[in-house]
Every structure is written in C-alpha cells, then in structure tokens.
Amino acid sequence: MKKRIYLVMSLLSVFLLAPNYVFGMHIMEGFLPLPWVIFWFVVSAPFVILGVRTISKTFRENSNQKLLFALVTAFVFILSALKMPSVTGSTSHPTGTGLGAILFGPLPMAVSGLVVLVFQALLLAHGGITTLGANVFSMAIAGPFVAYFVYRIFKKTNLKVAVFLAAALGDFFTYVITSIQLSLAHPDAVTGVMGSMVKFLSIFAVTQIPLAIAEGILTVIIYDLIMNYQKEGGYQLEKIK
C-alpha cells in the first residue's frame, strides 16, 4: 500500500507542475510545407499500424497490462505538456516515452505518442494536426527506438544506469530528429540544410541536455516504484524484462 501511495504522489507532483498554457517544442501547426507534411505522415503510419497490432496481441495475452499502458501514456502526456524556457529564449520539454519503450518496447509507444499528440494539439494548442506525422516520428518513434536499444545494451551491466541512459538519450535524440526535420523543411538561404541544422540543434538539442538528465532520473524513480509495486502485489508483468 505504501508503494502505491508513493507512485500516485510522484505522478501527481509531476502533473501539478504542468502549466496552463503550453507552446513547447512540438513542431507547431502550419510550420511544415505540404510535401513534408505528407512525407512524415507516410513514414510514421507503418509504425503506428504495427504498434496497434503489438498492443492488441499484448493485451490478449495479459490483460493486466492495460492499466500499466494507460499509466505510461499518462506519463508521456504530462511530461511532454510541460513548458520549460531555455537559455536561448526558446522552450523545451521532456518526452516521457523512454519509460514506455522499456516496459513495452518501441512500437506501442508510436500509438501512445499519437494519442498524446492528438489530444495536445486539439486541447492545448501544443503541436498541430498538419505536423502530427513529424511529431509522432520524432517523439513517439525515433526517441523510443533509441531508448529501447540503449536499455537492451546496458541492462545486463547495471539496470538503473540502463533505465537512466535509455530515458535521457531517447529524450535527447527526439530533439536531434526534430532539428533535422526543421532544417530539411527550412534550409538556410546561404548555408543550406546543414547550416540550418546547426542553428536548430544549437537552439533545441543542446538546451535539452538538462531536461534529458532530469527525465532520466525521474524515469528511474518511476521504474523502481512500478517494480516494487509488482513485488508487493505478488505478480510480474510479462513484458518487463
């Protein structure tokens, strides 16, 4: 019971920090030209479809995981809705997708991220519908895949280090991909795509480092709480390895 209370309190503490108005680093509505809108929708769609199939199979095999997946999705929603001013005058935010990638694998996070990004675009003016494909790819596909493989590489060495690195690097890589997406859509008039990429990386990716570290620490805490709660309840979810 005590572990359950700690888990709820931790999630509520994050929720209470969320601002009322959020205009963070999802790519905003109308910021991408139509060809890139279509391109990122097409690229992201297969991952979402495979993610739906993976989730359906997982839930059929173990219905207990529905609640955990809902918690993971809520974690993503809360963290990615935070607006953090950066030293360059821009804003950044955590992503929260590393935890879900560790617990379920990367494909289900494409679905979780899609749900989160749709609600944020419609209810919070955070991101957009035309940029949904690009935002899904960076936050819900690229980031979780990096987090998952980093976790798999380091988990046999040190589990907590593996969880921290997975969450932190998954978060950071999301912003690297976003910077690439923006530079492809808006190349610099003089230096081209590479020059534009350097500018976007210096604004967003570099200032994301402190947030990535903070997300890594928070993810370790939440992961430990989930593991302890399972031990207290006397069961083990199959996908957590």
C-alpha positions in Angstrom: 0.0 0.0 0.0 2.8 2.4 0.9 4.5 1.8 -2.5 1.2 2.5 -4.3 0.8 5.8 -2.4 4.4 6.8 -3.4 3.6 6.0 -7.1 0.4 8.1 -7.1 2.1 11.0 -5.3 5.0 11.0 -7.7 2.7 11.2 -10.7 0.6 13.9 -9.1 3.6 16.0 -8.3 4.6 16.0 -12.0 1.0 16.8 -13.0 0.8 19.8 -10.7 3.9 21.3 -12.3 2.2 21.4 -15.7 1.4 24.9 -16.8 -2.0 26.1 -18.1 -0.7 27.3 -21.5 1.8 25.2 -23.4 3.6 26.1 -26.6 6.6 23.8 -26.3 8.9 22.2 -28.9 6.5 20.1 -30.8 6.5 21.5 -34.4 3.7 24.0 -34.5 0.7 23.9 -36.8 1.4 25.1 -40.3 5.1 25.2 -39.9 5.9 22.4 -42.4 5.4 22.7 -46.2 2.8 20.3 -47.6 5.3 17.8 -49.2 6.9 17.3 -45.8 3.5 17.0 -44.0 2.7 14.2 -46.4 6.2 12.6 -46.1 6.2 12.4 -42.3 2.6 11.0 -42.3 3.6 8.3 -44.7 6.8 7.4 -42.8 5.0 7.3 -39.4 1.9 5.4 -40.5 3.5 1.9 -40.7 5.0 2.2 -37.1 1.6 3.2 -35.8 -0.1 0.2 -37.5 2.4 -2.2 -36.2 2.1 -0.6 -32.8 -1.7 -1.2 -32.7 -1.1 -4.9 -33.7 1.5 -5.3 -31.0 -0.7 -3.7 -28.3 -3.7 -5.9 -29.3 -1.6 -9.0 -29.0 -0.1 -8.0 -25.7 -3.5 -7.2 -24.2 -4.9 -10.5 -25.4 -2.0 -12.4 -23.7 -2.1 -10.4 -20.5 -5.0 -8.0 -19.8 -3.2 -6.7 -16.6 -1.1 -4.6 -18.9 -3.9 -2.3 -19.9 -3.6 -0.3 -16.7 0.1 -0.1 -17.0 -0.1 1.1 -20.6 -2.6 3.7 -19.6 -0.2 4.9 -16.8 2.6 5.1 -19.3 0.5 7.1 -21.7 -0.5 9.5 -18.9 3.2 9.8 -18.0 4.0 10.8 -21.6 1.1 13.3 -21.7 2.1 15.0 -18.5 5.8 15.3 -19.2 5.5 16.3 -22.8 3.0 19.0 -21.9 5.5 20.8 -19.6 6.8 24.1 -21.0 10.4 24.8 -19.9 12.1 28.1 -21.0 15.6 27.5 -22.4 18.6 29.8 -22.1 18.3 30.7 -25.8 14.8 32.1 -25.4 13.1 29.0 -26.9 11.2 26.4 -25.0 11.8 22.7 -24.5 10.1 19.8 -22.6 10.7 16.2 -21.6 9.1 13.4 -23.6 8.4 10.6 -21.2 8.5 7.9 -23.9 11.6 6.2 -22.6 9.6 4.5 -19.7 7.1 3.0 -22.1 9.8 1.8 -24.5 11.5 0.0 -21.7 8.3 -1.6 -20.4 6.5 -2.4 -23.7 9.1 -2.0 -26.5 9.2 0.9 -29.0 6.3 0.0 -31.3 3.5 0.5 -28.8 4.9 3.9 -28.0 4.0 5.0 -31.5 0.4 4.5 -30.6 0.7 6.1 -27.2 2.5 9.1 -28.6 -0.1 9.5 -31.3 -2.9 9.6 -28.8 -0.9 12.1 -26.6 0.0 14.4 -29.6 -3.6 14.5 -30.9 -5.0 15.5 -27.5 -2.3 18.1 -27.0 -2.9 19.6 -30.5 -6.6 19.8 -30.1 -6.9 20.7 -26.4 -3.7 22.6 -25.6 -2.6 24.2 -28.9 0.6 22.2 -28.4 1.9 21.0 -31.8 -0.6 20.6 -34.6 -2.6 18.3 -36.9 -0.6 19.0 -40.1 2.6 18.4 -38.2 1.3 15.3 -36.4 3.3 12.9 -38.6 6.5 14.7 -38.0 5.9 15.0 -34.2 5.0 11.3 -34.0 8.1 10.3 -35.8 10.5 12.3 -33.6 8.8 11.8 -30.2 7.0 8.5 -30.5 9.1 6.5 -32.9 12.7 7.7 -33.1 13.1 8.5 -29.4 11.5 5.2 -28.1 13.6 3.1 -30.5 16.8 4.7 -29.2 15.6 4.3 -25.6 14.7 0.6 -26.2 18.1 -0.3 -27.8 20.1 1.6 -25.2 18.2 -0.2 -22.4 18.8 -3.6 -24.0 22.5 -2.8 -24.4 23.2 -1.7 -20.8 20.6 -3.6 -18.7 22.9 -6.5 -18.0 25.6 -4.2 -16.8 23.5 -2.0 -14.4 19.7 -1.9 -14.5 19.3 1.6 -13.1 22.0 3.0 -15.4 20.3 1.3 -18.3 17.0 2.9 -17.4 18.6 6.4 -16.9 20.5 6.3 -20.2 17.5 5.0 -22.1 15.2 7.7 -21.0 17.8 10.5 -21.2 19.1 9.5 -24.7 15.7 8.8 -26.0 14.6 12.3 -24.9 17.7 13.9 -26.4 17.5 12.1 -29.7 13.9 13.3 -30.1 15.2 16.8 -30.3 18.0 15.9 -32.7 15.4 14.4 -35.1 13.2 17.4 -34.7 16.1 19.7 -35.6 16.7 17.6 -38.7 13.1 17.8 -39.7 13.0 21.5 -39.3 16.3 22.0 -41.3 15.0 19.8 -44.1 11.8 21.8 -44.3 13.5 25.2 -43.9 17.1 25.2 -45.2 19.2 28.3 -44.7 19.3 30.6 -47.7 23.1 30.6 -47.7 24.4 27.5 -46.0 21.6 25.2 -46.9 20.3 22.2 -44.9 23.5 21.8 -42.9 23.6 25.4 -41.8 20.0 25.3 -40.8 20.5 22.1 -38.9 23.4 23.6 -36.9 21.1 26.5 -35.9 18.2 24.3 -34.8 20.5 21.9 -33.0 22.1 24.8 -31.1 18.7 26.1 -30.1 16.9 23.0 -29.2 19.1 19.9 -28.8 21.8 21.5 -26.7 19.4 23.2 -24.3 17.6 19.8 -24.0 20.5 18.2 -22.1 19.5 19.3 -18.6 15.9 18.2 -19.2 17.1 14.8 -20.6 19.1 14.3 -17.4 16.1 15.2 -15.3 13.9 12.9 -17.2 16.4 10.1 -16.8 16.4 10.5 -13.1 12.6 10.7 -12.8 12.2 7.6 -15.1 14.5 5.6 -12.8 12.3 6.6 -9.8 9.0 5.7 -11.5 10.5 2.4 -12.8 11.6 1.4 -9.3 8.2 2.2 -8.0 6.5 0.1 -10.6 8.8 -2.8 -9.9 8.3 -2.6 -6.1 4.5 -2.3 -6.6 4.6 -5.5 -8.6 6.6 -7.4 -6.0 4.2 -6.1 -3.3 1.3 -7.4 -5.4 2.9 -10.7 -6.0 2.9 -10.7 -9.8 5.2 -9.9 -12.7 4.1 -8.3 -15.9 5.5 -10.4 -18.9 6.8 -7.5 -21.0 9.0 -6.1 -18.2 12.4 -7.8 -18.6 
